[in-house]
Amino acid sequence: MWVLSVRCTTPSLQKFWRVLLNRLPHEPIPSLLILRNFSILQLIHTSLTLNPKFYQTDMNGKPPYASLHEKESGACNAKSDPADAGATFVLQSKGTWYHAGFHLTTAIVGPTVLTLPYALRGMGWALGLTSLTIVFFVTYYNYALMSKVLDHCESHGRRHIRFRELAADILGSGWMFYFVVTVQATINTGVSIGSILLAGDCLQIMYSELYPDGPLKLYHFIIIVTVVLILLSQLPSFHSLRHINLASLLLCLGYTLLVVVGCFRAGALKDAPRKDYSLSSSKYDRALNAFSSIAILASVFGNGILPEIQATLAPPAAGKMTKALRLCYIVIFFTFYSAAISGYWAFGSQVSSNVLESLMPDSGPSLAPTWLLGLAVVFVLLQLLAIGLVYSQVAYEIMEKNSADSTQGMFSKRNLIPRIILRTLYMIFCGFMAAMLPFFGDIVAVVGAIGFIPLDFILPLLLYNMEIRPSRGKPIYWVNLSIMVIFTIVGIIGAVSSVRKLVIDANQFKLFSNNVID
């Protein structure tokens, strides 16, 4: 029980004690405090205000990003602010752990799995598989720690449902809020654009096989994909994607199995491509290729929306996300390792950036049955639609928060019309960018190095060390610090490598081109 007796008429000190009283449940100071002497009061006032943590609040008891925090009031509790339509409608907390597992799998396991043989090409067998395994465990560790941070905050009455709020609350800085918003929005919009582009490319591949001299161009198929996504984007909430994301999980298992079978068949042919696993003779090129490959691995394992996915869990969410992560990483283990090993084994250093292209060379017959390749392309196409929907949810949440009225029904005329208009415009923008920039893959590589690595390899560990505050004498503190330093270096070098490739490919770039630049 708190007992406080203060004789003081100084206005600033009275305000100071009001701040202190508001913080008593969170600050470990003696449970019985009797202060009757002004000098003691002044001493404590001085010592506490010199504590950096005290500056997380001003003399009004608000953090420096208070205006942001109040606007994003779903951070403390999604149910505490009925005006937060983004939390009420888009980030509905109704899901189970396996629903979150479906969302996570869709966010992480996508057609980028087909680039893993190419990542191994830059490092060779030993270093490649070692790096794949390290990134596998590091990302699982990072996501598990972030989930623990979210659970810890929720247990202290600060339930966070948005990545930007979590970072701003713990790090206590307004610029961090805007940094996370910018990086997350760039990644999510980039993935949405890339999904539309690759889905259009899949349609073009199937069309060109059926009609080699047909009149339709890449942008026609991008328009088709965009229209389909406009229709699917009207599903109102993240939770409403659970069945689509279950199908996405099955689709990724399906096309990975088909590609693995195709690679082993191609590698076993009598006239199979010569298997050459040698690396570049230049030490400089080997080092640059290795860092570029590690950046690819980091991007392939990237997520960037884990807090929003955890927000879909029915409270209390504690422990549920761990089960969801296990489900997701079981799928990752079987898909990533099988695709990486089979593709690199079959084609060695000649493997394309997308192993499907190696199975369908420009010259000569396909190295796998047509039905197998066609079915794999269809599965990839369908999963890309799910990925585009998942990574659009953060944009929809921001739109809904600023346009919808949560006091009226989700499907009321007041909310339905703005939702249809805004989501349609967003998808049209993504589709237009995909058609205009078919070399977007190179740009996404740069964004991945600059975006995914900070959000998935650095911030989770920084947030854990700041919120949970492990002792510097404990190994976990130094493990976290080491991972942050290593992947900061990897991110910088990976960004340089990606920019280098962007410059090299620049002479192939053409707006509204009919071909996707690898």
Sequence and secondary structure as in RCSB ss.txt:
>XXXX:A:sequence
MWVLSVRCTTPSLQKFWRVLLNRLPHEPIPSLLILRNFSILQLIHTSLTLNPKFYQTDMNGKPPYASLHEKESGA
CNAKSDPADAGATFVLQSKGTWYHAGFHLTTAIVGPTVLTLPYALRGMGWALGLTSLTIVFFVTYYNYALMSKVL
DHCESHGRRHIRFRELAADILGSGWMFYFVVTVQATINTGVSIGSILLAGDCLQIMYSELYPDGPLKLYHFIIIV
TVVLILLSQLPSFHSLRHINLASLLLCLGYTLLVVVGCFRAGALKDAPRKDYSLSSSKYDRALNAFSSIAILASV
FGNGILPEIQATLAPPAAGKMTKALRLCYIVIFFTFYSAAISGYWAFGSQVSSNVLESLMPDSGPSLAPTWLLGL
AVVFVLLQLLAIGLVYSQVAYEIMEKNSADSTQGMFSKRNLIPRIILRTLYMIFCGFMAAMLPFFGDIVAVVGAI
GFIPLDFILPLLLYNMEIRPSRGKPIYWVNLSIMVIFTIVGIIGAVSSVRKLVIDANQFKLFSNNVID
>XXXX:A:secstr
          HHHHHHHHHHHHHGGGS   S      HHHHHHHHHHHHTSGGGGGS TTS  TTHHHHHHTGGG
T TTT TT HIIIIIT   B HHHHHHHHHHHHSSGGGGGHHHHHHTTHHHHHHHHHHHHHHHHHHHHHHHHHHH
HHHHHTT    SHHHHHHHHHT HHHHHHHHHHHHHHHHHHHHHHHHHHHHHHHHHHHHH TT S  HHHHHHHH
HHHHHHHTTS SSGGGHHHHHHHHHHHHHHHHHHHHHHHHHHHSTT         S HHHHHHHHHHHHHHHHHH
T  S HHHHHTTB S  TTHHHHHHHHHHHHHHHHHHHHHHHHHHHHGGG  SSHHHHHS SSS  SS HHHHHH
HHHHHHHHHHHHHHHTTHHHHHHHHHHH  TTS TTSHHHHHHHHHHHHHHHHHHHHHHHH TTHHHHHHHHHHH
HHHIIIIIHHHHHHHHHT   TTSHHHHHHHHHHHHHHHHHHHHHHHHHHHHHHGGGG  TT SS   
